[in-house]
Amino acid sequence: MLGIGIDIGGTNTKLVVMNRSGKLLAQDRFKTEADKGPRHFLRRLGAAVEGLRRDYGRQLVSIGMGAAGDVDPERGVLRFAPNLKWRDVGLTRPLEKLTRLPCFMENDANMAAWGAYELELKRRYENVLALTLGTGIGSGMILAGKLYHGATGSAGEAGHVKVEPGGRPCGCGGRGCLEAYCGSRAILARARELIKDESAFVRKYAASDRERFNTICLTNAAAAGHAAARRVWEETGRRLGEGLAGLILVLNPDCVVLTGGVSRARKWFLPAMMKVLGKQQIKTPFEKVKIRISDDADLGSHGAALFGLEKALK
Ligand SMILES: [Zn+2]
């Protein structure tokens, strides 16, 4: 029995076929082209799913989807996706009609959390918090072995927890959010304040000629001993520690999994983050919690495939 996993991103939509033990059998992707509207998107998604059905036919039993934004998992509606600029788009029903497969949709960080729970941790822990560190910051929680939704399906908006009252402006319209300090866009904005000559910096630290000013560049600079780059990562770690400490105090997880592009700079932000966690007054949850980093860049689509199977076969 196989499941299709779909990750709807701002730029690309990824599809995978996976079996229940997490073996990846096929993958595909297409440009999301959100500006052409949901109907255009659904047509292309339907075609991509059909392509996978031709190869795997009756072995396929479910479709799981993750999308960045506010998702209503009950109705399969993407209520608000700022990066796609869509509101109230129903995705699971039309896809079910088209494919006759049971279809489930969740927030993308929830699917990454499920992927971490099944693939990275092999269900060894019952209480898992996953943080997705990319342009934005998302989170998902597995509590007592179940994906936690909250009252409206919106649980896990960790990126918009305030870490600095009245602080830096955030993409959500608020100020002082964790994402406004530790999202990749915010990290680069802070780096630009400290690094005087950006083009010389990129020439020196970019991995290739085509690279721009990005977090990889900033990581390379830190590795080469660049003081400002190291300072930016250290500040990032401190803020992340402050945000994470609050979440750990509330949830008391067995394990926290960090994933997403920014987590690749672990060597440079993790020491400052761990220092903040080590200084908390209520010691027990911090002594117990394991901090893991996942390098699976497709944890969202992999988690979605496994979550779809879990729901369909329950
Ligand atoms: Zn915010």
Residues whose N, C-alpha, C, O or C-beta is under 5 A from the ligand:
A	BS01	ZN	G159 H160 C170 C172 G174 C177
